[in-house]
Amino acid sequence: MRKRHLRVLVAVGVLALGSAGTGSAHADQVTSRGCPAAEIFATDNTAIITDPADPRLRTRLNRFDHEVRDIIRAHGAKPGSSTLLDGVFWSGELKQTTYERSREFDVNRVGPEGLHHIADVIRKQYHQESVLTFRCLPRSSPDTDAVEIQAPGVSPTRLHDALHADPEARERLGGGSVTIDGRLILIAPLADLPLARELTEDLGVDWDTAEVRYGDEEFVD
């Protein structure tokens, strides 16, 4: 997964979020419910796909799912659920939108060093430029440097159109991902929260329905 692609799997805003808490939150309430110890965002794709109708975007990455779970388990962590994602990304190099199928893996019983090592193993095995990790942390943690937003009611087409209409968002945030059932997943540095929130709302998302998780992101390359 290319670093420019990964930047989109992470982007959002929460200027109006509530007080410090543990892990995840709605726009005005903090809660740790449903937040795994860590997440890994990865793919086995090495091609640049610019056609949204490309048959490679219909893969469910089932074999990749099983293999990554085995890697997580083999290195002492506990794999949780895995979610299939449709990524929509802006390529500054190509000056056009690119697409990618990937998966998000929940990882439990893992620390920062172990998570980094597992991501690096995945990166090398599948010939990726980088792999993104996100650790859920309290908002007040000194290690917290990013936010993950999840919000319902978004399609890849809507995400594509929103990025196309906002040059600043597509250049700075890169893009985002959508689950098969239409749930947006964006991760962004804290510094980009205003822009990320604006993009989220431009997608037609009611901010009160968005879940926000604080944590630490790392591009393992």
N, C-alpha and C positions, 0 to 999 in steps of 0.2 A: 504494500500500500504506500503510495507516494505521500510525502509530507504535505504537499499542497492539498491532497485529498483528505488527509487526516484532520487538517485544521477545521474542516467543516463538520466533522463528526463531533464538533464541540463548539458551541457558540450560543450565548443567550444573555438576557439582561434581567437584573433584579434590583433596580435602584430603590424600589419601594418595599423590599423584603423586610420581614420582621427581625427581631433581635436574635442573638447568637443561639445556635442549637446544635444538634448532631446530625449532619448528613444531608437530609433532603427537606424540601419545603414547598408549600404552595406560595403564591406571590406574597402573602402576608402572614404565613404561619410556618414554623419550623418543625420538622418531624424526621425521625430516622427510619420510619416504616418503609420496608421494601428496598432499602439501599444495601447492596452487597458490599463486602469489604473492598472489592476492587472490580474493575472491568477492563477487558482487553478488546480493542477493535482491530480486526484483521481480515485479510482476504488472501486467497491464493492466486488472484489475478495479477498478471504482469503486463497486460495489453492496455492500450489507450482506446477506449470505446466512446465514440461520439454520436452514434446512432441509437436513439432510445428504443428502437425496434430490434436491435441486435439480439439474436437468439441466446448469446452468452449471458444476457441479463435475466434469463429465465431459470438459470440454474439455482438449485436450492442449497448447494454447497454441503450436501449431507456427508460425503466422505471427509471433507475438510472439517466439518463439525466433530466427527468422531475422532479424527486424528489430533485435533487441538485439545480435545478433552483428555486424550491419552497423555499428551505432553504435559498438561497442567497436573494431572495425577502423578505422573512419573517424577515430577520435581517437587513433590511434597505438599502441594496445595489441593484444595477440594473444588472441582468444577461444579458450577451451579447451572442455571438455565442458559440457553443460547438463543439469540434472536437474529433472524434473517433481516438484512437491511438493503434498501435501495438507496444508493448514494447519488446525489446530484452535485457536481463540483464545477467550479470555474477554473479553467486552465489559463493562466496569464501567458504562458508560453505559446499555447495554441490559439489564444484569443477566442475560445469557444467553450461551451459546456461539455463536460465529459461525464460518463456514467460508470457505476461500478456496483456489483453485488458484493456484499461483505457480511460478516457476522460480528455481533457483540457477545462476548463470553463473560458471564459472572464468575468471579473467582473468590473463594473464601479460604480462610486459614492460611493467609499469605501476608508477609510483611513487604516493605518497600524494596528491599534487595531481592527477595524471592520473585516478586512481580516483575522487576526489571529483567531478571535472568530468564524467566519464562518467555517474556515478550521477545527477548533477543534470540532465543532458540527458535521461536516461530518465525521471526524475521529472516533468519538465516536459512531455515528449512524451505521456506516458500519464496525465497529470492526477492524479498521486499526491501524497499529503500528505508522504510521505518514502520514501526507498529506503535499505535497509540494506547496508553494505559490511563486509567482514571481511578484514583483512590477516594472513596467517600470519607470526608473529614468534617469535624465541627466547623462552623463558619468562623469561629474565633481562633482556630488552629494556626500557628505560625507557618505551617506548611501549605495552607490553603492558598492556591493561586489561580483557580479556575472554577467554572460553574458548568453544570450540565442541566439542560432543560429538556423536559419531555412534555409534549402537548398533543392532545388528540385532534383529529379532523384535518389532517394535512395529506396531500397526495404528492407524488414526485412531480407531476405536471405543475401543480401550484407552486412548489418550491422552485422549479425551473423558471417559471414566469416571474416570480418575485425577485430572483437573482438577476434575471435579464433586465428588470426594470430599475435596479438599484446598483449602479456601478461601484459605489463605495463599499457596499456590503459584500458584493461578490469578490472584490479585490482584497479586502481586509479579512473577511471571514472565510472565504473560499467556497462555502456551500454548506451542505447538511445531509442528513439521512432520514429515511422514513421507513418504518416497519411495514410489513405486509398488510396489517390492519389499520394503517393510516396514522401512526403515532410518530410525531416529529422527535428526533433526538439530535440535539445540538450541544457542542461543548465549546466554551470560549474562555480566553484569559479574562480575569477580572477587569482589566483595563478596557476591554471591548464590550462591556455590558450594555452601555447605552445603545450602541449600534445593533447589538444582537437582539436586544429587546424590541427595537424598532422593526427589525426584520421579522421577528416572531409575530408581532402584531399585524404587519403587512400581509402575513400569510392568512389572516382572518382568525387568528387564535385569540380567544378571550383570555386575558392574562390571569384571571382568577382560576382558570382551569389548568394552568401550567404548573408542573411540578419542578422545583428547582433543587438541585443537589450541589453542595459545595464540596470541593476537594482539591486534589493535586493531580495535574496532568503531566504526562511525560511522553515525548516522542522518542522511542528507543531506536536509535539508528547506528 
